[in-house]
Amino acid sequence: MLASSSFGLSGSYEDLQIGQVSDALVDFTGGVTMTINLEEAPSNLWDLLAQATYRRTLIGCQTHPQQRVLENGLVNGHAYTLTGIWKVTCKYGPEYLVRLRNPWGKVEWKGDWSDSSSTWELLSPKEKILLLRIENDGEFWMTLQDFKTHFVLLVICELTPGLLSHEVGQKWTYTVQEGRWEKGYTAGGRLQSPRDIFWKNPQFLLSVWRPEQGQRSLKPCSVLVSLLQKPRHRHRNRKPHLSIGFYLFRMDNYRDGQRRLPSEFFWRNVPLSKPEEFLREKEVSKKLWLAPGTYLIIPCTSEAHQESEFILRVFSRKHIFHEIGSHSGVVFSKEIVDQNEEQNEFVTKLFEKYPEINAVQLQNILNHVTLSGLGNTQPLFSLEACQGILALLDLNASGTVSIQEFRDLWKQLMLYKEVFHKQDTNRSGYLNWLQLQAAMMEAGIVLSDNVCKLMVIRYGGPNLQINFVSFVLLMLRAENMEDAFQNLTQDGKGIYLQKSEWMMMTLYT
C-alpha cells in the first residue's frame, strides 16, 4: 500500500531515489516541518529533541552530500531516522546520546557509543543492559556532539504546531488556501525596485486575536505560516522546486476586504516580515508573534514570471484568513486539538518546582493528580510503590528521576490507565487474572495462563485480584525485563549473564 501510494505521488519508483527528508514527511503526513541546519544548531537543541520525542514526532536527518560509505560507518548523502534520545551518567559526568536508524537495516556508526565501543563500560550495568543492543540492524547510538558534526540537517515534522510555537495551550485552528503564480497575471516575483510587478502576486488577508481575551487584547499572538509549492511535473525530479518565500505587511487602516491592494501600497509600506533568503524547498514556514490585528501575506517566487501552484496554511489560536481580489470569500478556521499540550504544561510546571524528583515527591505528585478515566476508584500510591517505580526508572542510581524519565513514566501511566479501565468492566478497581492477561496483551506483552496466574499471586491481594498501582509496577517490571532480554540475547533464545548483571536483574523480580 505504501509503495503504490508513493508511486502515485512521485510518478515512478525511480523518482523515489532522490529527494529531501522534509518533502517525504510533508507528503505523507501533511504536517509542518522545521528544518535545522546543524552547523548553526540552537542552544536549546536537546530540549527541542526531548519535546519532539516525548510527543512521538517524526524526526529525520541527513548527512553531508556525496553518496559513499565512510570509514566511520556513516553513509554520506543519506537520510536517517532519529528514533530516541537519552541522557546517561558516565564516570566523568553526563553525556547526551541520540539513537539513529539507517533505513537500509544495516551499516552502522563505528565511533563512540557504537555497538562495539568501549565507552559503554563508563555506564552502570543497569544503563548498559537497557540501552545497548548488539545487532547489525542499522540502529545505533552516538553523542549529540558527534551528531551535530557528522549530520547536516535535522527535520522535525509536527502534525500540530505546538512544538514549533513553544506556547502552552489546548487548541489550534488552521486555514488552508490554494493559489497559483501565473505568468502575466499573478507571478510578480520578489519585492524590489521598481515595484510595479510585486503587487500582482496573490494577496491574502489575515486577522488574528487571542480567543481567551477577545479581539481587543494587545497581547501578541503566536502564528505559524506555511507555504508549500506543488510539483510542476508529475515526475518531480524533471523540474526542481522554485525558490519561494512570503512577505507580511501590517494593515492598520484597511477596511475593504475584497479589493486588491495597488502598487502604491507597497511603495509606501515596509514589510513587517520578509524572507531572509528564498529557498528552493517544497515548504517554507515561519513562526511569528503578531499583535492582534489585520495583516497581508504575499507568497511569491524569487523571480517574476515563474509559474507554479501553491498551498498557503495558517495556524494560530484564532484567526480569519482569505484571499482578496478573488471569488473565494471568507474561510473560517477549523479547530485541531493538540492532545499533548495539557500534559506538556503539567510536566513543565512540575519541573519548575522540582528540578529532580525523589520517591517522597513522586508519591505526593501521583496521589494529588486525578487520573481521569478511573472513575471513583482513584489509586493510592504507597511510598514503597514509588520507591519501586523510582528504582525501575532511575538508570544512573541518583535516587531521583529527571524530566526525561518522568515524561516517559507519565506517558506509560496514561497507556496503563486506558488498558486497565477498558478491562475493569465492572468498575471495581481490580483485575482478575483473565482481565490482567487481556490488559497486558493490549499493552504489547503476551503471557501464558499459568504465568499470568502467578503474576496475580505475586502482585495481587488475598482475593487474587490486582489493583491499578500493582498493575503499574508489574507492567514497568515486565517491560524493563523484556528490553533487558532483547538487549542481552544474541539469537532471541538465550542469554549469558555475569554475576553483577544477574544481581541487577533481581531488581525486576
C-alpha positions as a printed Julia matrix, in Angstrom:
509×3 Matrix{Float64}:
   0.0     0.0     0.0
   2.82    2.38    0.91
   4.72    1.57   -2.27
   1.71    2.09   -4.53
   0.89    5.38   -2.79
   4.47    6.58   -3.24
   4.35    5.57   -6.91
   1.2     7.64   -7.43
   2.63   10.7    -5.69
   6.02   10.68   -7.4
   5.27    9.29  -10.84
   7.65    6.31  -10.79
   9.82    4.26   -8.45
  12.88    5.93   -9.99
  11.66    9.29   -8.69
  11.72    7.96   -5.1
  15.52    7.67   -5.2
  16.13   11.41   -4.89
  14.56   13.99   -2.62
  14.6    15.73    0.74
  13.56   14.27    4.09
  11.25   17.23    4.65
   9.46   16.58    1.33
   8.71   12.98    2.26
   7.44   13.88    5.74
   5.13   16.61    4.39
   3.82   14.4     1.56
   2.9    11.5     3.81
   1.67   13.33    6.92
   0.51   16.81    5.87
   2.36   18.13    8.91
   4.51   21.23    9.37
   8.27   20.75    9.16
  11.03   22.59   10.97
  14.46   22.19    9.36
  17.52   22.92   11.49
  20.96   23.48    9.99
  23.12   21.57   12.48
  26.14   23.8    11.84
  24.03   26.62   13.29
  22.04   24.49   15.76
  20.21   26.45   18.5
  21.49   26.23   22.06
  18.25   24.5    23.12
  18.58   21.68   20.55
  18.45   18.99   23.25
  15.26   20.47   24.71
  13.67   20.52   21.23
  14.57   16.86   20.72
  13.22   15.98   24.18
   9.87   17.63   23.4
   9.7    16.06   19.95
  10.45   12.5    21.11
   8.02   12.83   24.03
   5.29   13.78   21.56
   6.27   10.89   19.24
   7.03   13.37   16.49
   8.63   12.15   13.26
  12.31   13.2    13.12
  14.62   12.74   10.16
  18.17   13.87    9.41
  20.64   13.97    6.54
  24.4    13.53    6.25
  26.7    15.58    4.05
  26.35   15.25    0.23
  28.35   12.87   -2.0
  26.88    9.4    -1.53
  29.5     6.96   -0.2
  30.09    4.83    2.89
  32.68    6.42    5.19
  35.24    4.61    7.36
  33.21    5.6    10.45
  30.22    3.63    9.13
  28.03    6.57    8.16
  26.72    6.98    4.61
  27.18   10.43    3.1
  24.3    11.88    1.12
  21.91    9.65    3.04
  18.74   10.06    5.15
  18.44    8.6     8.66
  15.66    8.48   11.25
  16.16    9.74   14.8
  14.39    7.16   16.99
  15.26    8.23   20.54
  17.43   10.24   22.92
  18.85    9.55   26.36
  20.9    11.41   28.93
  23.32    8.98   30.6
  25.61    9.47   33.57
  29.22    8.45   32.98
  32.05    8.33   35.47
  33.17   11.76   34.22
  29.69   13.35   34.11
  26.54   13.42   31.94
  26.54   12.51   28.27
  23.76   13.27   25.79
  23.06   10.43   23.35
  20.84   10.19   20.27
  19.68    6.94   18.69
  19.62    6.82   14.88
  18.49    4.25   12.33
  19.83    3.64    8.85
  16.79    2.7     6.68
  18.94    0.07    4.95
  18.67   -2.0     8.13
  22.46   -2.4     8.21
  25.71   -0.35    8.01
  26.13    1.4    11.36
  28.23    4.07   13.05
  31.61    2.76   14.33
  32.62    5.62   16.65
  32.0     6.29   20.35
  28.82    4.63   21.7
  28.52    2.34   18.69
  27.59   -1.29   19.38
  31.24   -2.36   19.76
  32.51    0.79   21.5
  34.29    0.56   24.86
  32.51    3.74   26.04
  29.59    1.58   27.25
  31.82    0.46   30.12
  31.54    4.01   31.52
  27.87    3.33   32.44
  26.29    1.43   35.26
  25.4    -2.2    34.38
  21.72   -1.26   34.51
  22.0     1.51   31.9
  24.23   -0.59   29.69
  21.81   -3.55   29.65
  18.75   -1.42   28.94
  20.29    0.75   26.2
  22.85   -1.37   24.37
  21.58   -3.8    21.73
  24.37   -5.5    19.77
  22.75   -6.26   16.43
  23.56   -5.3    12.86
  20.07   -3.82   12.41
  21.04   -0.31   11.28
  20.2     1.28   14.65
  22.93    2.81   16.8
  23.74    5.44   19.46
  26.09    8.42   19.18
  26.72   11.6    21.17
  24.8    14.77   20.39
  28.1    16.46   19.57
  29.07   13.77   17.05
  25.57   14.02   15.6
  25.98   17.75   15.0
  29.44   17.15   13.46
  28.55   14.39   11.01
  25.0    15.37   10.04
  23.93   18.46    8.09
  20.16   18.81    8.55
  17.64   17.85   11.22
  13.97   17.8    10.15
  11.17   17.71   12.73
   7.67   17.1    11.35
   4.89   18.19   13.69
   1.26   17.3    12.97
   0.23   20.27   15.14
   2.4    23.37   15.61
   2.69   23.18   19.4
   6.36   22.19   19.31
   7.23   24.93   16.84
   5.47   27.65   18.81
   6.5    26.79   22.4
   3.17   28.24   23.51
   1.19   26.29   26.08
  -2.48   25.81   25.23
  -5.04   23.26   24.2
  -6.39   24.13   20.75
  -5.1    25.44   17.44
  -7.04   26.48   14.38
  -5.85   26.33   10.81
  -6.9    27.51    7.37
  -5.76   26.19    4.0
  -5.86   28.26    0.79
  -4.75   27.15   -2.67
  -3.31   29.55   -5.24
  -1.05   29.82   -8.26
   1.6    32.04   -9.77
   0.67   32.55  -13.41
   2.91   34.34  -15.9
   1.46   37.7   -16.96
  -1.17   37.68  -14.16
  -0.08   36.61  -10.66
   3.67   35.84  -10.98
   5.04   39.1    -9.59
   8.32   37.84   -8.11
  10.07   39.3    -5.07
   9.74   42.85   -3.7
  12.34   45.03   -5.37
  12.72   48.33   -7.22
  10.91   49.09   -9.45
   7.9    47.76   -7.53
   5.33   47.76  -10.3
   5.06   43.94  -10.59
   5.22   42.65   -6.99
   1.63   43.71   -6.26
   0.37   41.24   -8.87
   1.23   38.31   -6.6
  -1.72   36.63   -4.82
  -2.75   38.66   -1.74
  -4.17   37.1     1.45
  -5.78   38.99    4.31
  -5.23   37.65    7.84
  -6.94   38.81   11.06
  -5.65   37.32   14.33
  -6.58   37.62   18.0
  -6.33   35.68   21.25
  -9.53   33.66   21.85
  -9.38   33.84   25.64
  -9.18   37.65   25.7
 -11.13   38.73   22.63
 -10.15   40.94   19.75
  -9.32   43.94   21.96
  -6.4    42.22   23.67
  -2.95   43.66   22.88
  -1.04   40.54   23.93
   0.91   39.06   20.96
  -0.49   36.0    19.18
   1.55   33.03   18.04
   1.03   32.46   14.3
   2.65   29.85   12.07
   2.6    30.4     8.3
   3.47   27.52    5.95
   3.92   27.91    2.18
   4.1    24.74    0.08
   4.62   24.55   -3.68
   3.05   21.78   -5.69
   5.19   19.68   -8.08
   5.43   21.31  -11.51
   5.67   17.95  -13.26
   4.28   14.52  -12.49
   7.87   13.26  -12.37
   9.15   15.56   -9.63
  12.85   15.21  -10.49
  12.38   16.56  -14.01
  11.53   20.06  -12.78
  13.15   21.15   -9.49
  11.39   23.29   -6.93
  11.31   27.06   -7.38
  12.85   29.37   -4.78
   9.9    30.64   -2.72
   9.08   32.82    0.28
   6.44   35.2     1.63
   6.14   38.77    2.9
   3.96   40.05    5.73
   2.59   43.64    5.97
   0.61   45.29    8.77
  -2.82   46.58    7.68
  -3.77   49.18   10.32
  -6.43   51.11    8.4
  -7.6    48.63    5.81
 -11.37   48.27    5.5
 -12.18   46.77    2.09
 -11.64   43.02    2.33
 -12.36   42.33   -1.36
 -10.22   44.8    -3.31
  -6.6    44.01   -4.16
  -4.01   46.48   -2.92
  -2.41   48.58   -5.68
   1.3    49.0    -6.31
   1.27   52.32   -4.38
   0.68   50.47   -1.1
   3.99   48.6    -1.48
   5.87   51.81   -2.3
   4.76   53.38    0.98
   4.86   50.45    3.42
   7.78   48.43    4.73
   7.13   44.7     5.26
   6.88   43.54    8.86
   8.48   40.23    7.88
  10.3    39.17    4.71
  12.35   36.16    3.56
  15.91   36.15    4.81
  16.59   34.13    1.68
  14.41   32.44   -0.92
  14.67   28.67   -0.5
  14.4    26.05   -3.22
  12.28   23.84   -0.96
   8.89   22.2    -1.15
   7.85   24.02    2.06
   8.98   27.17    3.84
   7.46   28.06    7.19
   7.93   30.76    9.79
   6.73   31.33   13.33
   5.54   34.89   14.01
   4.44   36.75   17.14
   1.83   39.26   16.0
  -0.19   41.85   17.86
  -3.95   41.3    17.38
  -4.99   42.96   14.14
  -5.1    42.61   10.36
  -2.17   41.63    8.15
  -1.4    40.99    4.49
   0.5    37.88    3.35
   2.12   37.88   -0.11
   3.53   34.49   -1.25
   5.94   34.79   -4.16
   8.79   33.25   -6.11
  12.28   34.73   -6.12
  11.96   35.79   -9.75
   9.0    37.23  -11.65
   7.16   35.3   -14.37
   7.79   31.87  -12.77
   4.75   29.58  -12.77
   3.62   27.08  -10.14
   0.72   26.19   -7.87
   0.98   26.54   -4.1
  -0.81   25.89   -0.81
  -0.76   28.52    1.96
  -1.55   27.36    5.52
  -2.02   29.48    8.63
  -2.05   28.09   12.19
  -3.0    30.18   15.24
  -5.25   30.16   18.29
  -7.91   32.2    16.46
  -7.96   33.87   13.06
  -9.85   34.64    9.86
  -7.97   34.19    6.6
  -8.97   34.66    2.94
  -7.65   35.76   -0.45
  -8.57   39.25   -1.58
  -9.43   40.13   -5.15
 -10.84   36.66   -5.8
 -14.2    34.93   -5.54
 -13.14   32.61   -2.72
 -14.9    34.55    0.05
 -14.08   34.32    3.76
 -12.9    30.96    5.08
 -13.2    30.41    8.83
 -10.62   28.34   10.61
 -11.02   24.72   11.58
 -10.07   23.58   15.06
  -7.4    20.99   15.71
  -6.75   19.63   19.19
  -3.24   19.12   20.44
  -3.7    16.3    22.93
  -0.17   16.62   24.31
  -0.33   20.31   25.31
  -2.03   19.79   28.67
   0.41   17.04   29.63
   3.4    19.12   28.47
   2.19   22.06   30.55
   1.78   19.81   33.6
   5.28   18.28   33.29
   6.97   21.63   32.56
   5.39   23.37   35.55
   6.19   20.4    37.75
   9.9    20.57   37.0
   9.96   24.31   37.53
   9.14   23.42   41.14
  11.18   20.17   41.37
  14.25   20.04   39.07
  14.55   16.37   40.05
  12.0    14.19   41.86
  12.7    11.71   44.66
  10.42    8.91   45.92
   8.59   11.06   48.51
   7.92   13.83   45.98
   6.82   11.24   43.41
   4.33    9.8    45.9
   2.96   13.26   46.64
   2.57   14.06   42.92
   0.89   10.78   41.93
  -1.55   10.92   44.85
  -2.61   14.51   44.14
  -3.17   14.14   40.4
  -6.57   12.89   39.34
  -6.16   10.17   36.75
  -9.27   10.73   34.65
 -10.92    7.58   33.39
 -10.58    5.56   36.58
 -13.88    6.83   37.97
 -14.33    6.77   41.73
 -11.53    4.27   42.25
  -8.61    6.72   42.35
  -5.39    4.81   43.14
  -3.3     5.44   46.25
   0.44    5.08   45.67
   2.37    3.96   48.76
   5.93    5.11   49.43
   7.11    1.55   48.83
   5.4     1.52   45.43
   7.01    4.85   44.49
  10.41    3.56   45.58
   9.84    0.55   43.31
   8.9     2.82   40.39
  11.92    5.01   41.05
  14.28    2.0    41.08
  12.99    0.93   37.66
  13.31    4.38   36.07
  16.47    5.67   37.75
  19.11    4.26   35.41
  22.02    6.26   36.86
  21.25    5.34   40.53
  20.92    9.0    41.6
  17.85    8.41   43.77
  15.79   10.81   41.63
  14.13   10.94   38.22
  14.89   13.6    35.63
  12.31   15.41   33.5
  13.03   12.98   30.66
  12.47    9.94   32.88
   9.3    11.43   34.38
   7.9    12.19   30.91
   8.43    8.54   29.98
   6.7     7.45   33.2
   3.76    9.79   32.62
   3.34    8.54   29.07
   3.32    4.95   30.34
   0.82    5.81   33.1
  -1.59    7.2    30.52
  -1.36    3.98   28.5
  -1.72    1.75   31.55
  -4.72    3.76   32.72
  -6.52    3.26   29.4
  -5.98   -0.5    29.19
  -6.77   -1.03   32.91
 -10.01    0.95   32.65
 -11.01   -0.92   29.49
 -10.64   -4.35   31.14
 -12.15   -3.31   34.51
 -15.66   -3.73   33.1
 -17.46   -3.76   36.46
 -15.52   -0.67   37.68
 -14.33   -2.44   40.83
 -10.82   -1.04   40.64
  -9.36   -4.56   40.33
  -8.49   -7.07   37.59
  -8.67  -10.86   37.85
  -6.1   -12.99   36.02
  -8.11  -13.17   32.8
  -8.62   -9.4    32.72
  -4.93   -8.9    33.55
  -3.91  -11.16   30.68
  -6.09   -9.17   28.26
  -4.78   -5.82   29.58
  -1.14   -6.88   29.23
  -1.78   -8.22   25.74
  -3.3    -4.87   24.73
  -0.19   -3.13   26.09
   2.0    -5.43   23.96
   3.04   -8.16   26.43
   1.8   -11.74   25.94
   1.75  -14.08   28.97
   0.6   -17.69   29.25
  -2.29  -18.59   31.56
  -0.01  -20.07   34.22
   2.41  -17.15   34.24
  -0.47  -14.67   34.43
  -1.94  -16.54   37.42
   1.46  -16.4    39.12
   1.62  -12.65   38.48
  -1.73  -12.18   40.25
  -0.43  -14.22   43.2
   2.82  -12.16   43.27
   1.36   -8.69   42.75
  -2.31   -9.06   43.75
  -4.09   -9.17   47.08
  -5.54  -12.07   49.1
  -8.57  -12.11   46.76
  -6.23  -12.86   43.82
  -7.04   -9.6    42.11
  -4.68   -6.78   41.18
  -5.28   -3.04   41.65
  -4.04   -0.21   39.43
  -0.89    0.6    41.46
   0.23   -3.04   41.41
  -0.63   -3.2    37.71
   1.68   -0.23   37.06
   4.54   -1.88   38.96
   4.02   -5.17   37.13
   3.93   -3.5    33.7
   7.05   -1.42   34.35
   8.96   -4.51   35.52
   7.71   -6.63   32.62
   8.65   -4.02   30.0
  12.1    -3.48   31.53
  12.73   -7.23   31.67
  11.68   -7.6    28.05
  14.0    -4.77   26.96
  16.87   -6.23   29.01
  16.42   -9.68   27.46
  16.31   -8.29   23.92
  19.48   -6.28   24.53
  21.39   -9.23   26.04
  20.32  -12.09   23.78
  22.25  -12.79   20.58
  19.78  -15.15   18.92
  16.48  -14.35   20.64
  16.6   -17.65   22.55
  19.01  -17.38   25.48
  21.41  -15.1    27.36
  24.59  -15.36   29.4
  24.84  -13.12   32.48
  27.83  -12.18   34.57
  27.27  -12.17   38.34
  26.89   -8.36   38.55
  24.32   -8.42   35.73
  22.4   -11.28   37.36
  22.26   -9.41   40.69
  20.97   -6.34   38.89
  18.29   -8.4    37.15
  16.89   -9.46   40.54
  15.64   -5.88   40.95
  12.97   -6.61   38.37
  11.58   -9.75   40.03
